[in-house]
Amino acid sequence: MVEVTSWVEDVEKMLLEDHEPSSEVEQWRKHAIYRVPARIKRLNGAAYKPQMVSLGPFHHGDPDLVPMEMHKRRALLCLLRRAGRPLRDLLAAVGEVKEQLRAAYVGLGDEWRGGDRFVEMMIVDGCFLLEVMRMAAAAGQRRTVHPDYAPNDPVFSRHGLLYMVPYVQRDMLMVENQLPLLVLQRIFAAEGGIGKTSVNIEPIPYL
């Protein structure tokens, strides 16, 4: 006689649970940013790795990308000064949706599940991305590129637009190197003084 194992008992318990396909639809709908399968990475790992900047948790802390962290923090400070708003406004706006943001990442490590580290990274990376997009939009309209930054700034200047931003834009296209649109919307709304609980967030004009 085959022994009834704990595995059999677990499966039988799951069979007794209610199965609602609509709940699965909601579960899969939360996911937006995925890891590249290992078997594909083995063919050419460098093709799926950002070269200049990490965006999001999957490549955060990569030694090759750490030098850009200083410029991310500068972008955060510049955005806050220009908006005249305290950091706690951004923290509240992004923190309110942190579980949605976490759920967007499939295979998110346990180190990002607790505490404020995940929210802090979302804010810093989101502010950096917004500042880069603003710079590119201003240059495309032949307006002054970020008067808040020095004209010879290594990133946020015409020089940076020519020699640094193309690499940043490439990294923005990497499958594992993405930010949820929701975090950009939350930062943009908080920056403009729109209530963090507002459901009618205006579109970001340069997206």
C-alpha positions, 0 to 999 in steps of 0.5 A: 500500500502506498504511504500517504505522505505530507505531499499528498495531504497538502495537495488534498487540502488545496483541492478542498480550497475554493478555486476562482479563476478571476483571482488568478487573473488579478494575481497575474495582472500585478506582474509587469517586470520579469527576470530573463530566464537563466538558459537565455542568459547563458547564451549572452549574459552581457546582452541583458545587463545594464551598462551604466545605471541600475533601475529597480532591484534586480541589478541594484548594487552591481559594482559596475553600476555603483558609480551612477548612484551618486548622480541618482542622489543628486537628481533626487536633491535637485528635484526636491529643491525645485519642487520645494517639497520635503522628502516625506511627501514623496515617501508617503506617496510611494510608500502608499503603493509599495506592495503594488510596486513590489508585486510588479517584480516577478522573483523579487528577493526577500531582501526587498520585502521588509523595511523601507529599503525598497521604497527608498530605492524606488524614489531615488531611481524614479527621481533620476529617471524623471530628471533624465526624461526632462532633460531629453524633452527640454533638449528636443524642444531647444530649451535650456537643459536643466538650469538647476545643474551646472552647464558642464554637469557630467550627466544633466547637461548638453554634454551628458545628453550626448555622451551619457544619456544614450547609455542610460536610454539603452539601460532603460530598455533592459528587461530586468532594469525597469521601473513601474510607471506607477512610481513615476506617476506618484513622484510626479504627483507628489512633486506637484502637490497633488494629494497622494491618495488622488486617483486622477493623476495627470499624465506625465507630459514627457512620457 
